[in-house]
């Protein structure tokens, strides 16, 4: 019996070595060894031969690219949790299976969110810059004063896996947990987290000391934190965003931070990344990170293993475990 032909799998970015090795064993895999992001034309060219495309969250897989793909393209196995970079409607129209890698980045992203919260409230980046500058004159009773987070109200925007994991961490620091979500979570989860649900996002924002963005970017959440809503925040409030930059009106946020209308922000994502508003770079009351909330070795390997399982299951004519289905759109 002839050996079954391996599917052609095109990977847009360099993945962990152990994952690339496994993919080479299982599939006819075309890798990106130097990790240079592929331009749209290169992706379009890859889609002429790929049976499975493995993009990342920085690869924009537009309707035009999908419609121009060859008839052999059957699957887009995204390396990442978010799927806002893929035109899902166009994929459905072409009958292309789309998968992602949910669940494996929950703890890593929650850790980073908590780290940013602490860094902003306690002015860690400012202090580090002061020491490196050689201008630090020693300890003083009123030098580099921040705020304690114990006893403060944390408002979580998006109470999914990451929001809940953040809530558990914040409770350990003595914070009061509040949340706004598309749907109220199960009462058992509320009781475990001692979390207060706010049906009105506006009302929650006006009463929080810290607001953390932990919801996905969809058409419904674009600029969910608009200028109008940002103005509801009290001047001592901090904003943390480890989700997607598009959820926050970055221009309005920057302007309010500069004026002291918001106390500070911890941002791991940006509205037009990798471009960052130059005015943000000049502010001392923000901590800026290069979209590294999920950047752990363990997390990246777990993501890669999910991609491999999704592809292997699909080519074996079974339903992949991480299909992006209607209820998630």
Secondary structure, 3 states (H helix, E strand, C coil): CCCCCCCEEEECCCCCHHHHHHHHHHCEEECCCCCCCCCHHHHHHHCCCCCEEECECCCCECHHHHHCCCCCCCEEECECCCCCCECHHHHHHHCCEEECCCCCCHHHHHHHHHHHHHHHHCCHHHHHHHHHHCCCCCCCCCCCCCCCCCCCEEEEECCCHHHHHHHHHHHHCCCEEEEECCCCCCHHHHHHHCEEECCCHHHHHCCCCEEEECCCCCCCCCCCECHHHHCCCCCCCEEEECCCHHHECHHHHHHHHHHCCCCEEEECCCCECCECCHHHHCCCCEEECCCCCCCCHHHHHHHHHHHHHHHHHHHCCCCCCCECCHHHC
